[in-house]
Amino acid sequence: MRNGFLGARSFIGVALVSLGISLACNRVATAEVDKLEPLVQRIDQLESEVQHLREGPVPLPALSDSLVQPCSGCSNFYSSSQAANYPTIALGGFFQADWGWFDQDAVNLATVGDIQDGADFRRARLNTHGDAWENVGYMVEFDFAFSGRPSFMDVYMELRDLPLLGAVRIGQWRQPFGMDGQTSVKELTFLERGLPFAFLPFRQIGLGFHNHSQDENMTWAASMFRFPTDTFGGNVGDNGGYALATRVTALPWRNEDGTRLLHFGAGYSFGDPANDKVRYRNQPEFFVSETGGADLIPAGVPTSVPPFVDTGSIATTNFNLFATEGGLVLGSLYLQSEAIYALVNQTGGPNLSFSGAYAMAGYFLTGEVRPYNRKTGVFGRVKPLNNFGSGSGYGAWELATRWSYIDLNDKNIAGGRLNDVTLGLNWYLNPRTKFQFNYIHAFLDSPAFGESDADILAWRGQVDF
């Protein structure tokens, strides 16, 4: 009996100890849960923020009033949202790889030398462009294809949305004169611009503006610049060195979708060269050169395509340039023509006059229409209806032809006369890639050697980004 009582008492003791341990564990667990509660809340908050990020960008907190309004007289000078959006930066560039083969008659060999077949990077450019602020843009572009250090191309800032003036540029860019000169080299129908391009002032350092009418049927532009500017953006001279250029275009007829239109334009340029000299010359609409291996070429053989026509350096007080231009689009057929007349006031000699012109036509075998940029008054980038490689797409195929001439003979200047006839075949794989094939026949009339002929077969591969 005593043993039974002791056993019962032992059992009750063990049970009480077990109950105590259980209660203690529960109190510990409750305390630990209380400690974990903030961590659980933090995890919930982070999950909520991640969900917001998935749904869209989280707006930045507004700047304090002391930053938004740095002084009493300049409130609303800028907003925090504007400051967050600028500057914008975009990178771009392109390259053009050219190959050329030459065939010359005996007179042409004696006139310009034995031109060598060759390959060259005609252009290799990189640029950065964008907006420094809401109405301030910029462009910085360099070309690495020329020998020596990289050459300045378009390097300018632009103030936009100004009354009447539209956009004002300060820096170096293609001055507003001529339709061919205003067309981007990435969008040329042929490998090079026409022979009259020799007259253009082209890229110079200056100040100018460009604008268009509200209906985009007219454009106008003007500039004042230093002349001449070298390829590294420099011009120094205390005697003159100033010039101006203007261009006006109009669309007197255009249908609703732009597949039919008529373009007219005119331009004028005046220059007082800083070096009191002017020189006009040009190659036969193709150019390759050799610098690194020039020592391997025999003496007397040109290391690049030489000028076929050249006035040499002419002492002058000033010059005047006049240009007229026209363009027509009729579906897949388009035409473009331009004429330039140059008057040179020669120092110590008679006044001189030179001229040049071209007429060209292009036709898309695959049904595309050459686009026209109504804000700049030039033809723009070709966009194939079916890009190459997209299903059964073959890209855009274009046939083109051009006649151009330049006459640099007048009075005491015997620069020569050149006519070119070019046949072209262009394959646009997509809006950013194309191959171009040109056959050029050059008719040269040299005052010293007489008439001669040269044939050029040329090919280009181009990609831009």
Helices and strands as residue ranges (DSSP letters): H 2-55, H 65-68, G 72-74, H 80-85, E 90-104, H 106-112, E 118-133, E 136-143, E 151-162, E 166-174, H 179-182, G 185-187, G 195-199, E 203-212, E 218-226, E 242-254, E 260-272, E 277-278, E 281-282, G 294-296, E 309-310, E 314-330, E 333-346, E 352-364, E 372-373, E 378-379, E 396-410, E 413-430, E 433-446, E 450-464
